[in-house]
Amino acid sequence: MSVKKTVDGSETDVENIVMDLLSRASESVDYSSGLHIPFYGRQKIIEAFKSAVERVNSFRLLLDSDVKIEEIKKEKSLEWVFDLQKQGKIEIHQSKEKIPHRIIVDDRDFRLETNHNIKTGGSTNFVVKNADETVKEITTDIICEFDDDWDRSQPV
């Protein structure tokens, strides 16, 4: 198991974390985000998402409550997200409330980020890879919290 915390990391650090976690996916991805346009419009991020989607059985994208869905859908650089949804490759919901941004890969790899303004990316991250039995309770809590947020959200 490896644990890493980045504080005030650059967007390149965050990009590398996201790409690495998505590259590890083989079964499922649960992803909550504000879909920060400059970040999710990057070709490397788009490719990492698409590659993960092709490998997994389930990919759930939970958007934060302050994401303006109709504006995002018009954003040329994010068309790919909704194309994946139209193809039935990902499910997209939107939360009714502010949620933590996180990535959960195969129920064993995680990224949790600190709260931040919707117009900025999350620069402080807590990343766990290959979570083992020593953190089973925390792992279960993270998964259950995402599931609860998903269950209270609305399909987009």
C-alpha positions in Angstrom: 0.0 0.0 0.0 1.3 3.5 -0.7 -0.1 6.8 0.7 0.8 10.2 -0.7 -0.4 13.7 0.2 0.3 16.6 -2.1 -0.1 20.1 -0.8 -0.6 23.0 -3.1 0.4 20.8 -6.0 0.5 22.2 -9.5 -2.2 21.2 -12.1 0.5 19.0 -13.6 0.8 17.1 -10.3 -3.0 16.6 -10.3 -3.0 15.6 -13.9 -0.4 12.9 -13.2 -2.4 11.6 -10.1 -5.6 11.4 -12.1 -4.0 9.7 -15.1 -2.2 7.2 -12.9 -5.3 6.3 -11.0 -7.4 5.9 -14.1 -4.7 3.7 -15.7 -5.0 1.3 -12.7 -8.8 0.8 -13.3 -9.9 -2.7 -14.3 -13.3 -3.1 -12.7 -14.9 0.2 -11.7 -14.4 3.9 -11.3 -16.5 6.2 -9.1 -15.6 9.8 -9.8 -17.0 13.0 -8.2 -16.0 16.3 -9.7 -16.8 19.9 -10.6 -15.5 19.2 -14.2 -13.1 22.2 -14.1 -13.2 23.0 -17.9 -9.5 23.8 -18.4 -8.5 20.6 -16.7 -11.0 18.2 -18.2 -10.5 19.6 -21.6 -6.8 18.5 -21.7 -6.1 15.8 -24.2 -4.1 13.6 -21.7 -7.1 13.6 -19.3 -9.5 12.8 -22.1 -7.4 9.9 -23.2 -7.0 8.6 -19.7 -10.8 8.7 -19.1 -11.6 7.0 -22.4 -9.1 4.3 -21.9 -10.4 3.6 -18.4 -14.0 3.5 -19.6 -13.1 0.8 -22.1 -11.5 -1.4 -19.4 -14.1 -1.2 -16.6 -17.6 -2.6 -16.1 -18.9 0.5 -14.3 -17.9 4.2 -14.5 -20.0 6.6 -12.5 -19.4 10.3 -12.7 -21.0 12.4 -10.0 -21.1 16.1 -10.7 -21.0 18.7 -7.9 -24.2 20.7 -7.3 -22.7 23.9 -8.6 -21.9 22.5 -12.0 -24.1 24.3 -14.6 -25.1 21.3 -16.7 -26.5 23.1 -19.7 -23.4 25.3 -19.9 -21.1 22.4 -19.6 -22.9 20.4 -22.3 -22.3 23.4 -24.7 -18.6 23.4 -23.9 -16.8 22.1 -26.9 -13.8 20.8 -24.9 -16.2 18.6 -22.8 -18.3 17.1 -25.5 -16.4 13.8 -25.0 -17.9 13.4 -21.5 -21.5 13.4 -22.8 -20.6 11.4 -25.9 -19.5 8.6 -23.5 -22.8 8.9 -21.7 -24.8 8.8 -24.9 -22.9 5.6 -25.8 -23.9 4.1 -22.5 -20.3 3.8 -21.3 -20.6 6.1 -18.3 -23.4 7.1 -16.0 -23.6 10.8 -15.0 -25.5 12.1 -12.0 -25.6 15.5 -10.4 -25.6 16.0 -6.6 -28.2 18.3 -5.0 -25.6 19.5 -2.5 -21.8 20.2 -2.3 -19.9 17.0 -2.3 -16.2 16.0 -1.8 -14.3 15.4 -5.0 -12.8 12.0 -5.1 -11.8 9.1 -7.4 -12.4 5.5 -6.3 -10.8 2.9 -8.5 -11.6 -0.8 -8.1 -12.5 -0.1 -4.4 -8.7 -0.1 -3.6 -7.2 3.1 -5.1 -8.4 6.5 -4.0 -7.9 10.2 -4.5 -9.5 12.6 -2.1 -9.1 16.3 -2.5 -9.7 19.3 -0.2 -12.6 21.5 -0.9 -11.9 24.3 -3.3 -13.6 26.9 -5.5 -15.3 25.5 -8.6 -13.2 27.7 -10.8 -9.9 26.2 -9.6 -8.6 22.7 -9.5 -8.0 20.8 -6.4 -4.3 21.2 -5.5 -4.2 19.3 -2.2 -4.8 15.6 -2.6 -4.6 12.5 -0.5 -3.9 9.4 -2.6 -4.0 5.8 -1.5 -3.0 3.0 -3.8 -3.6 -0.7 -3.1 -5.5 -0.1 0.1 -5.1 -3.1 2.3 -6.8 -4.5 5.4 -5.1 -1.9 7.7 -7.3 0.8 6.2 -10.4 -1.4 5.6 -12.7 0.7 7.7 -11.6 4.0 6.0 -11.9 2.3 2.6 -15.4 1.1 3.4 -16.4 4.6 4.6 -15.2 6.3 1.4 -17.1 3.8 -0.8 -20.3 4.1 1.3 -20.1 7.9 1.3 -19.9 7.9 -2.5 -22.7 5.4 -2.8 -24.9 7.6 -0.5 -24.1 10.7 -2.5 -24.9 8.8 -5.8 -28.2 7.5 -4.4 -29.3 11.1 -3.4 -28.3 12.6 -6.8 -30.3 13.0 -10.0 -29.4 11.5 -13.4 -28.2 14.0 -15.9 
